[in-house]
């Protein structure tokens, strides 16, 4: 029986490409910040050559021994022309992002006032009709996802969306700001939405910053005091009883002709955390999940509402 000889070249070629990963902040429909170097990053095969091509220009870098890589696209002026951002590994195209514009990118953060949807305001639906053919883009970040560990990526489903008149769930403050600014400047505007209703400032900063910065010294004392007295078992029991009593509260409200208690009051997002008396308001947990994954993405500024 003859042995099948496979050329060693086959194995060499097969190892040239790895599973290139990039965070969800990079997706179709994104806006890149104008007039500054734009960081692009991810992971790939260790020591591989990574290139990014955009607007007729190419930049290359070598991944480190762990496969991590980052490069900076050359500054580009504002441009509403949809373009493709391609990422190559050892000369092979491995990622392509389409309908990419260049303009100003703004982070929209905070709590309820920023989270309130455009469809809920007077004239909101009519206002959205003005987005026909606009160059406003919105990075949608769905769900409640606080995390006690720093995350490398945004939650599943986070993506850039080309805003059009059919959309209605986006932040009213962010949409009005973006549309008026885009009209005034005549350039694409990207909104990187991160807000979460009911959140506190201590949850939006890195935990080490909360622990060490003098500006949070009083908040830190109060946090430490709450943590020292935290009885998770007792609070969990109260919560379970509260949830179990929801149907009774609804029935009583209906019988009296009063507003029914909203279902969100018994949402799993509000149940006690074993490790913290503050739950999703715990220092650092929203920074970890909703800010940290985007650190490095070039932006123009920040909108923030309490």
CORQUI-V379573 format. One line per field, one symbol per residue. phi: phi as a letter, one per 20 degrees, with the letter a starting at -180 (. if undefined). A space follows every 10 residues. Layout:
phi=???
This chain:
phi=.eeeedgffg ffffefcdef dcfffebgmf deffmcfdfc brcbfgmfed ccdblncccc befefenfbb bdffgcfgbe ffcddddddl ndfdbccdle dcaddcedcp cgfefgfffe efmfffffff egmfdeccee cfndbfbecf eebffgofae cffbfeebef gfgfffgfff ffffemcfcd deecgbgmfc fffedggfff fdfffdgfff ffffffffdf dfgfffffff ffffefgfff fffffemegf gffffdfgfd ffefebfdlf eggnfegged cgfdfoffce acdbce
